[in-house]
Amino acid sequence: MSNFVIGAALPTFTAVQNWIVDGVLVFIWIIVVIMVGKNLGTLKVKGAALILVVGGAFTWAIKNPDTVFGWIDGFMELF
């Protein structure tokens, strides 16, 4: 029965959420690779390094939303 689609277990919400996060991260890194290639093609190493750092920061922020939201809440409490 598990060979049929109906008999197979449906994915959980967490699994679907992880798939979406993975898809967003892949999209971000495709853009980063294209931009790095463009900068390296024009020999702008500093720009390529900056794009890699920004891409890494976005990746970290997407994988660690609790920490980012904690920082935002802490910053908002200052006002």
MOPAC internal coordinates of N, CA, C and O (Angstrom, degrees):
PM7 1SCF
backbone

  N    0.0000 0     0.00 0     0.00 0    0    0    0
  C    1.4449 1     0.00 0     0.00 0    1    0    0
  C    1.5214 1   111.16 1     0.00 0    2    1    0
  O    1.2310 1   119.49 1   154.10 1    3    2    1
  N    1.3263 1   118.59 1   -25.90 1    3    2    1
  C    1.4572 1   120.09 1  -178.33 1    5    3    2
  C    1.5218 1   112.07 1   -73.26 1    6    5    3
  O    1.2310 1   119.70 1   170.54 1    7    6    5
  N    1.3409 1   118.18 1    -9.46 1    7    6    5
  C    1.4603 1   120.46 1   177.16 1    9    7    6
  C    1.5241 1   111.81 1   -76.73 1   10    9    7
  O    1.2310 1   120.36 1   162.29 1   11   10    9
  N    1.2988 1   116.92 1   -17.71 1   11   10    9
  C    1.4538 1   120.89 1   179.00 1   13   11   10
  C    1.5263 1   109.44 1   -89.01 1   14   13   11
  O    1.2310 1   120.58 1   -31.47 1   15   14   13
  N    1.3199 1   116.50 1   148.53 1   15   14   13
  C    1.4589 1   120.83 1  -179.68 1   17   15   14
  C    1.5259 1   110.64 1   -63.65 1   18   17   15
  O    1.2310 1   120.55 1   140.90 1   19   18   17
  N    1.3145 1   116.56 1   -39.10 1   19   18   17
  C    1.4584 1   119.95 1  -178.09 1   21   19   18
  C    1.5259 1   110.47 1   -68.09 1   22   21   19
  O    1.2310 1   119.92 1   146.31 1   23   22   21
  N    1.3319 1   117.75 1   -33.69 1   23   22   21
  C    1.4531 1   120.55 1  -178.25 1   25   23   22
  C    1.5170 1   114.05 1   -80.76 1   26   25   23
  O    1.2310 1   120.12 1   165.21 1   27   26   25
  N    1.3055 1   117.37 1   -14.79 1   27   26   25
  C    1.4624 1   120.50 1  -179.18 1   29   27   26
  C    1.5244 1   109.88 1   -76.91 1   30   29   27
  O    1.2310 1   121.38 1   -26.36 1   31   30   29
  N    1.3064 1   114.96 1   153.64 1   31   30   29
  C    1.4610 1   119.93 1   178.98 1   33   31   30
  C    1.5247 1   109.92 1   -71.71 1   34   33   31
  O    1.2310 1   120.91 1   -42.77 1   35   34   33
  N    1.3209 1   115.87 1   137.23 1   35   34   33
  C    1.4534 1   120.87 1   178.21 1   37   35   34
  C    1.5251 1   109.47 1   -77.90 1   38   37   35
  O    1.2310 1   120.02 1   -29.90 1   39   38   37
  N    1.3246 1   117.56 1   150.10 1   39   38   37
  C    1.4649 1   119.21 1   179.21 1   41   39   38
  C    1.5259 1   111.06 1   -68.55 1   42   41   39
  O    1.2310 1   121.13 1   -29.09 1   43   42   41
  N    1.2938 1   115.44 1   150.91 1   43   42   41
  C    1.4583 1   120.26 1   178.11 1   45   43   42
  C    1.5249 1   109.36 1   -80.84 1   46   45   43
  O    1.2310 1   121.05 1   -10.83 1   47   46   45
  N    1.3073 1   115.60 1   169.17 1   47   46   45
  C    1.4642 1   120.40 1   178.64 1   49   47   46
  C    1.5216 1   110.73 1   -62.51 1   50   49   47
  O    1.2310 1   120.42 1   141.33 1   51   50   49
  N    1.3247 1   116.80 1   -38.67 1   51   50   49
  C    1.4662 1   120.62 1   179.35 1   53   51   50
  C    1.5251 1   111.05 1   -63.27 1   54   53   51
  O    1.2310 1   120.36 1   140.14 1   55   54   53
  N    1.3274 1   116.91 1   -39.86 1   55   54   53
  C    1.4626 1   120.11 1   178.89 1   57   55   54
  C    1.5252 1   110.89 1   -64.89 1   58   57   55
  O    1.2310 1   120.36 1   137.62 1   59   58   57
  N    1.3238 1   116.92 1   -42.38 1   59   58   57
  C    1.4645 1   120.53 1   178.63 1   61   59   58
  C    1.5242 1   110.27 1   -65.49 1   62   61   59
  O    1.2310 1   120.77 1   139.53 1   63   62   61
  N    1.3170 1   116.13 1   -40.47 1   63   62   61
  C    1.4684 1   120.64 1   178.01 1   65   63   62
  C    1.5304 1   110.35 1   -62.14 1   66   65   63
  O    1.2310 1   119.93 1   138.46 1   67   66   65
  N    1.3248 1   117.74 1   -41.54 1   67   66   65
  C    1.4670 1   121.04 1   177.91 1   69   67   66
  C    1.5245 1   111.36 1   -65.29 1   70   69   67
  O    1.2310 1   120.18 1   143.29 1   71   70   69
  N    1.3243 1   117.26 1   -36.71 1   71   70   69
  C    1.4690 1   120.25 1   177.47 1   73   71   70
  C    1.5271 1   110.46 1   -63.47 1   74   73   71
  O    1.2310 1   120.57 1   138.32 1   75   74   73
  N    1.3287 1   116.51 1   -41.68 1   75   74   73
  C    1.4682 1   120.55 1  -179.74 1   77   75   74
  C    1.5261 1   109.89 1   -65.47 1   78   77   75
  O    1.2310 1   120.35 1   135.58 1   79   78   77
  N    1.3327 1   116.94 1   -44.42 1   79   78   77
  C    1.4638 1   120.44 1   178.60 1   81   79   78
  C    1.5262 1   110.49 1   -61.28 1   82   81   79
  O    1.2310 1   120.17 1   136.77 1   83   82   81
  N    1.3173 1   117.29 1   -43.23 1   83   82   81
  C    1.4667 1   120.45 1   177.71 1   85   83   82
  C    1.5213 1   111.40 1   -61.77 1   86   85   83
  O    1.2310 1   120.15 1   139.63 1   87   86   85
  N    1.3248 1   117.33 1   -40.37 1   87   86   85
  C    1.4592 1   120.76 1   178.19 1   89   87   86
  C    1.5200 1   112.57 1   -63.82 1   90   89   87
  O    1.2310 1   120.53 1   138.68 1   91   90   89
  N    1.3327 1   116.59 1   -41.32 1   91   90   89
  C    1.4686 1   120.61 1   177.76 1   93   91   90
  C    1.5254 1   110.30 1   -64.78 1   94   93   91
  O    1.2310 1   120.36 1   138.22 1   95   94   93
  N    1.3334 1   116.91 1   -41.78 1   95   94   93
  C    1.4667 1   119.95 1   179.39 1   97   95   94
  C    1.5203 1   111.78 1   -64.90 1   98   97   95
  O    1.2310 1   120.21 1   140.24 1   99   98   97
  N    1.3172 1   117.21 1   -39.76 1   99   98   97
  C    1.4680 1   120.04 1   177.06 1  101   99   98
  C    1.5293 1   110.02 1   -63.20 1  102  101   99
  O    1.2310 1   120.18 1   137.35 1  103  102  101
  N    1.3309 1   117.26 1   -42.65 1  103  102  101
  C    1.4590 1   121.14 1   178.39 1  105  103  102
  C    1.5258 1   110.92 1   -60.58 1  106  105  103
  O    1.2310 1   120.25 1   135.54 1  107  106  105
  N    1.3392 1   117.13 1   -44.46 1  107  106  105
  C    1.4683 1   120.99 1   178.82 1  109  107  106
  C    1.5185 1   110.42 1   -61.07 1  110  109  107
  O    1.2310 1   119.77 1   134.91 1  111  110  109
  N    1.3325 1   118.04 1   -45.09 1  111  110  109
  C    1.4589 1   120.07 1  -176.83 1  113  111  110
  C    1.5208 1   112.46 1   -72.29 1  114  113  111
  O    1.2310 1   119.75 1   153.40 1  115  114  113
  N    1.3285 1   118.09 1   -26.60 1  115  114  113
  C    1.4730 1   119.28 1   173.11 1  117  115  114
  C    1.5263 1   109.33 1   -65.31 1  118  117  115
  O    1.2310 1   120.39 1   135.87 1  119  118  117
  N    1.3305 1   116.86 1   -44.13 1  119  118  117
  C    1.4629 1   120.38 1   177.74 1  121  119  118
  C    1.5316 1   110.58 1   -63.60 1  122  121  119
  O    1.2310 1   120.25 1   138.24 1  123  122  121
  N    1.3427 1   117.13 1   -41.76 1  123  122  121
  C    1.4651 1   120.96 1   179.56 1  125  123  122
  C    1.5210 1   110.61 1   -61.64 1  126  125  123
  O    1.2310 1   120.04 1   135.06 1  127  126  125
  N    1.3158 1   117.53 1   -44.94 1  127  126  125
  C    1.4694 1   120.66 1  -178.80 1  129  127  126
  C    1.5301 1   110.74 1   -63.80 1  130  129  127
  O    1.2310 1   120.22 1   138.95 1  131  130  129
  N    1.3312 1   117.19 1   -41.05 1  131  130  129
  C    1.4654 1   120.19 1   178.03 1  133  131  130
  C    1.5224 1   110.69 1   -63.24 1  134  133  131
  O    1.2310 1   120.46 1   135.92 1  135  134  133
  N    1.3246 1   116.72 1   -44.08 1  135  134  133
  C    1.4621 1   119.74 1  -179.10 1  137  135  134
  C    1.5295 1   111.82 1   -68.88 1  138  137  135
  O    1.2310 1   120.21 1   141.86 1  139  138  137
  N    1.3182 1   117.20 1   -38.14 1  139  138  137
  C    1.4626 1   119.99 1   177.03 1  141  139  138
  C    1.5236 1   110.00 1   -64.74 1  142  141  139
  O    1.2310 1   120.26 1   137.74 1  143  142  141
  N    1.3205 1   117.11 1   -42.26 1  143  142  141
  C    1.4616 1   120.43 1   177.65 1  145  143  142
  C    1.5168 1   111.89 1   -61.04 1  146  145  143
  O    1.2310 1   120.67 1   140.06 1  147  146  145
  N    1.3316 1   116.32 1   -39.94 1  147  146  145
  C    1.4618 1   120.74 1   177.89 1  149  147  146
  C    1.5294 1   110.42 1   -63.67 1  150  149  147
  O    1.2310 1   120.51 1   136.33 1  151  150  149
  N    1.3419 1   116.63 1   -43.67 1  151  150  149
  C    1.4619 1   119.89 1  -179.21 1  153  151  150
  C    1.5271 1   112.25 1   -70.00 1  154  153  151
  O    1.2310 1   120.41 1   142.09 1  155  154  153
  N    1.3115 1   116.82 1   -37.91 1  155  154  153
  C    1.4650 1   118.72 1   178.37 1  157  155  154
  C    1.5237 1   111.03 1   -71.51 1  158  157  155
  O    1.2310 1   120.36 1   150.86 1  159  158  157
  N    1.3237 1   116.91 1   -29.14 1  159  158  157
  C    1.4589 1   120.60 1   177.03 1  161  159  158
  C    1.5164 1   112.23 1   -65.00 1  162  161  159
  O    1.2310 1   120.73 1   149.35 1  163  162  161
  N    1.3254 1   116.22 1   -30.65 1  163  162  161
  C    1.4665 1   120.56 1   177.23 1  165  163  162
  C    1.5258 1   111.46 1   -99.74 1  166  165  163
  O    1.2310 1   120.54 1  -167.27 1  167  166  165
  N    1.3280 1   116.57 1    12.73 1  167  166  165
  C    1.4770 1   124.40 1   177.80 1  169  167  166
  C    1.5296 1   113.19 1    60.65 1  170  169  167
  O    1.2310 1   120.89 1  -142.79 1  171  170  169
  N    1.3154 1   115.91 1    37.21 1  171  170  169
  C    1.4644 1   121.35 1   175.45 1  173  171  170
  C    1.5291 1   108.14 1  -102.21 1  174  173  171
  O    1.2310 1   120.94 1   -99.07 1  175  174  173
  N    1.3164 1   115.81 1    80.93 1  175  174  173
  C    1.4614 1   121.47 1  -176.27 1  177  175  174
  C    1.5206 1   110.98 1   -67.87 1  178  177  175
  O    1.2310 1   120.52 1   142.30 1  179  178  177
  N    1.3193 1   116.61 1   -37.70 1  179  178  177
  C    1.4616 1   120.16 1   179.61 1  181  179  178
  C    1.5300 1   110.89 1   -61.96 1  182  181  179
  O    1.2310 1   120.16 1   137.71 1  183  182  181
  N    1.3319 1   117.30 1   -42.29 1  183  182  181
  C    1.4593 1   121.12 1   177.89 1  185  183  182
  C    1.5176 1   111.87 1   -65.56 1  186  185  183
  O    1.2310 1   120.72 1   140.96 1  187  186  185
  N    1.3455 1   116.22 1   -39.04 1  187  186  185
  C    1.4693 1   120.10 1   178.71 1  189  187  186
  C    1.5251 1   110.82 1   -64.54 1  190  189  187
  O    1.2310 1   120.60 1   138.32 1  191  190  189
  N    1.3311 1   116.46 1   -41.68 1  191  190  189
  C    1.4675 1   119.78 1   178.97 1  193  191  190
  C    1.5287 1   110.95 1   -65.40 1  194  193  191
  O    1.2310 1   120.43 1   140.58 1  195  194  193
  N    1.3226 1   116.78 1   -39.42 1  195  194  193
  C    1.4605 1   121.01 1   179.17 1  197  195  194
  C    1.5326 1   110.82 1   -64.13 1  198  197  195
  O    1.2310 1   120.41 1   138.89 1  199  198  197
  N    1.3131 1   116.82 1   -41.11 1  199  198  197
  C    1.4700 1   120.63 1   178.71 1  201  199  198
  C    1.5307 1   110.35 1   -64.82 1  202  201  199
  O    1.2310 1   120.01 1   140.45 1  203  202  201
  N    1.3216 1   117.59 1   -39.55 1  203  202  201
  C    1.4680 1   119.88 1   177.27 1  205  203  202
  C    1.5239 1   111.61 1   -64.02 1  206  205  203
  O    1.2310 1   120.18 1   140.69 1  207  206  205
  N    1.3301 1   117.26 1   -39.31 1  207  206  205
  C    1.4680 1   120.69 1   178.84 1  209  207  206
  C    1.5265 1   110.25 1   -66.12 1  210  209  207
  O    1.2310 1   120.16 1   136.05 1  211  210  209
  N    1.3217 1   117.30 1   -43.95 1  211  210  209
  C    1.4653 1   120.68 1   179.50 1  213  211  210
  C    1.5277 1   110.60 1   -65.33 1  214  213  211
  O    1.2310 1   120.21 1   138.63 1  215  214  213
  N    1.3325 1   117.21 1   -41.37 1  215  214  213
  C    1.4626 1   120.39 1   176.93 1  217  215  214
  C    1.5207 1   112.11 1   -62.33 1  218  217  215
  O    1.2310 1   120.51 1   140.15 1  219  218  217
  N    1.3246 1   116.64 1   -39.85 1  219  218  217
  C    1.4629 1   120.46 1   176.29 1  221  219  218
  C    1.5153 1   112.30 1   -65.27 1  222  221  219
  O    1.2310 1   120.73 1   141.89 1  223  222  221
  N    1.3412 1   116.20 1   -38.11 1  223  222  221
  C    1.4692 1   119.91 1   178.14 1  225  223  222
  C    1.5263 1   110.85 1   -65.50 1  226  225  223
  O    1.2310 1   120.20 1   137.48 1  227  226  225
  N    1.3304 1   117.22 1   -42.52 1  227  226  225
  C    1.4680 1   120.15 1   177.20 1  229  227  226
  C    1.5291 1   110.54 1   -62.74 1  230  229  227
  O    1.2310 1   120.33 1   137.55 1  231  230  229
  N    1.3251 1   116.98 1   -42.45 1  231  230  229
  C    1.4624 1   120.59 1   179.32 1  233  231  230
  C    1.5210 1   110.72 1   -61.19 1  234  233  231
  O    1.2310 1   120.52 1   134.83 1  235  234  233
  N    1.3305 1   116.60 1   -45.17 1  235  234  233
  C    1.4603 1   120.43 1   179.90 1  237  235  234
  C    1.5233 1   110.41 1   -63.82 1  238  237  235
  O    1.2310 1   120.27 1   137.92 1  239  238  237
  N    1.3335 1   117.08 1   -42.08 1  239  238  237
  C    1.4619 1   120.64 1  -178.30 1  241  239  238
  C    1.5298 1   111.22 1   -65.30 1  242  241  239
  O    1.2310 1   120.19 1   142.89 1  243  242  241
  N    1.3265 1   117.24 1   -37.11 1  243  242  241
  C    1.4632 1   119.91 1   179.54 1  245  243  242
  C    1.5227 1   111.03 1   -71.94 1  246  245  243
  O    1.2310 1   120.00 1   144.87 1  247  246  245
  N    1.3255 1   117.61 1   -35.13 1  247  246  245
  C    1.4691 1   120.21 1  -179.78 1  249  247  246
  C    1.5200 1   113.00 1   -80.03 1  250  249  247
  O    1.2310 1   119.58 1   161.88 1  251  250  249
  N    1.3339 1   118.42 1   -18.12 1  251  250  249
  C    1.4625 1   122.38 1  -178.09 1  253  251  250
  C    1.5369 1   110.90 1  -127.47 1  254  253  251
  O    1.2310 1   119.84 1  -117.10 1  255  254  253
  N    1.3241 1   117.91 1    62.90 1  255  254  253
  C    1.4723 1   118.96 1  -175.47 1  257  255  254
  C    1.5266 1   112.97 1   -68.58 1  258  257  255
  O    1.2310 1   119.73 1   149.88 1  259  258  257
  N    1.3306 1   118.11 1   -30.12 1  259  258  257
  C    1.4681 1   119.54 1  -179.42 1  261  259  258
  C    1.5213 1   111.44 1   -62.43 1  262  261  259
  O    1.2310 1   120.49 1   137.96 1  263  262  261
  N    1.3153 1   116.66 1   -42.04 1  263  262  261
  C    1.4655 1   120.73 1   178.91 1  265  263  262
  C    1.5244 1   110.53 1   -65.37 1  266  265  263
  O    1.2310 1   120.51 1   135.77 1  267  266  265
  N    1.3175 1   116.63 1   -44.23 1  267  266  265
  C    1.4744 1   120.51 1  -179.06 1  269  267  266
  C    1.5236 1   110.25 1   -63.26 1  270  269  267
  O    1.2310 1   120.33 1   134.76 1  271  270  269
  N    1.3339 1   116.97 1   -45.24 1  271  270  269
  C    1.4646 1   119.41 1   179.77 1  273  271  270
  C    1.5290 1   111.11 1   -67.05 1  274  273  271
  O    1.2310 1   119.98 1   147.95 1  275  274  273
  N    1.3198 1   117.65 1   -32.05 1  275  274  273
  C    1.4629 1   120.20 1   174.92 1  277  275  274
  C    1.5169 1   111.27 1   -64.18 1  278  277  275
  O    1.2310 1   120.16 1   138.69 1  279  278  277
  N    1.3136 1   117.30 1   -41.31 1  279  278  277
  C    1.4655 1   121.20 1   177.09 1  281  279  278
  C    1.5278 1   110.92 1   -64.60 1  282  281  279
  O    1.2310 1   120.56 1   139.59 1  283  282  281
  N    1.3264 1   116.53 1   -40.41 1  283  282  281
  C    1.4647 1   120.06 1   179.27 1  285  283  282
  C    1.5233 1   110.28 1   -65.29 1  286  285  283
  O    1.2310 1   120.20 1   136.61 1  287  286  285
  N    1.3291 1   117.22 1   -43.39 1  287  286  285
  C    1.4619 1   119.97 1   177.73 1  289  287  286
  C    1.5184 1   111.53 1   -62.54 1  290  289  287
  O    1.2310 1   120.48 1   137.82 1  291  290  289
  N    1.3282 1   116.70 1   -42.18 1  291  290  289
  C    1.4568 1   120.13 1   177.97 1  293  291  290
  C    1.5114 1   111.91 1   -63.46 1  294  293  291
  O    1.2310 1   120.33 1   141.37 1  295  294  293
  N    1.3191 1   116.97 1   -38.63 1  295  294  293
  C    1.4684 1   120.36 1   178.20 1  297  295  294
  C    1.5256 1   111.61 1   -67.50 1  298  297  295
  O    1.2310 1   120.84 1   140.94 1  299  298  297
  N    1.3317 1   116.00 1   -39.06 1  299  298  297
  C    1.4598 1   120.08 1  -179.23 1  301  299  298
  C    1.5293 1   111.60 1   -69.00 1  302  301  299
  O    1.2310 1   120.06 1   151.99 1  303  302  301
  N    1.3354 1   117.49 1   -28.01 1  303  302  301
  C    1.4646 1   120.52 1   178.54 1  305  303  302
  C    1.5269 1   112.13 1   -71.10 1  306  305  303
  O    1.2310 1   119.97 1   163.17 1  307  306  305
  N    1.3237 1   117.66 1   -16.83 1  307  306  305
  C    1.4534 1   120.96 1   177.35 1  309  307  306
  C    1.5297 1   112.32 1   -68.06 1  310  309  307
  O    1.2310 1   121.10 1   156.36 1  311  310  309
  N    1.3160 1   115.49 1   -23.64 1  311  310  309
  C    1.4607 1   119.92 1  -176.90 1  313  311  310
  C    1.4835 1   108.09 1  -100.66 1  314  313  311
  O    1.2310 1   120.10 1   180.00 1  315  314  313

